[in-house]
Amino acid sequence: MITLEDNRLSFSFPEVHDNANCSIEFQRTLRIPDDDKDYPLPPGLGCFPLRHLEDYAPRLPDEWLRRGGVIAPMHQAEAMWINFKSRYNYWSEQSYPFAVKIATGKICAITGKTWVNQLNSDPQDYVVLPKQPWLDGYCVEKGVIRQFVAMPLGEGYTVEEQLTGAAQHGGLQIVAYPMKRERYEEMTARQSKARRTILFALRTTSMGLAPGGRMKQDIYDDPYGLDAWDQQHVSRCFVTLVNSAQWMAITGERPPTEPPTTRQYTEAGLPWFDNYGGDAEVVAGAEKLKGTKSVAQIAKEKGDVPPENETLDIPHVIRLRSRGTNEVEEYPAGEVMDS
């Protein structure tokens, strides 16, 4: 079952386990410069608003209504990142694990391959919760993504158009698979035992996602194995993206204001981030996605005016520790501690 709660998609599987719940939200963020430098993680600037598609049925194309789901507004060339959370059990000190597939225009954001309903492990075409806290873009190299950036469908910018030659779907597609009940209970039983021992036209002008600037981000390997996931119980959601004018026409609401530029944000002295995942294995980048062109590259080829794209030096980066990583960084080798 999927519910919409405070601009967040909640996926619940009570038929699998009472704790089998995860949520996904779409965060507004800075669009990083598209200059082939690898940037740290930009901040979250609040959730994109989400609305039930069927609430606006008289104003929407039949095709949108057939696929259902939710609708969200994005300004042209605005960036987003996807935030994942899975339900945390305080007794077992475990979050319920999920395998989540993310596609844009029905192109997998991890492998660059055409959408298929089942999970695949070679190459891995999903992220694993709670180890993967977020996803900012397309996995183009090991440890590097290209940022999700909204561009009009039909103008050749989106990954869907670059890889298929068609502007057919747009938007985002999400599928969540919970861990099998027996695997979860085995895992929590081991954890509990350890605790006793020692005491988480609307269609033609709709929006798709295109590759933007490069960012340092690891996509983690599945530590449980393909057999851990319950592929008999699955929930799917289509997120239709529209521009700000369409959002007002459809919902009657004003869209969020445009986010600040990276220079405005950085000059205000606000932080960027770096995520530390310990010794977790990281998946390789997808050759198909690595070969796609960025928004700035295509704009230059087309003679369009590219989005603001000034190269920046980032002076203030905060290092984050992934949930569940308990390693403490050692004092740098060769340094002498103060007495």
ABEGO torsion letter per residue (X at the ends): XBBBBGGBBBBBBAAABAABBBBBBBBBBBBBBBAGBBBBBBBBAEBBBBBBAAAAAAABBAAAAAAEEBBBBBBBGBBBBBBBBBBBBAAAGBBBBBBBBBBBGGBBAAAGBBBBABBBAOBBABBBOAABABBAEBBABBGBBBBBBBBBBGAGABAAAAAAGBBAAEEBBBBBBBBBAAAAAAAAAAAAAAAAAAXXXAAAABBBBBBBBBBBBBBBBBAAEAAABBAABBBBBBBBBBBAAAAAAAAGBBBBBBBBBAAAAAAAGBBBBBBBAEABBBBBBBAAAAABBBAAAAAAAAGBBBBBABBBBBABBBBBBBBGBABBBBBBBGBBBBX
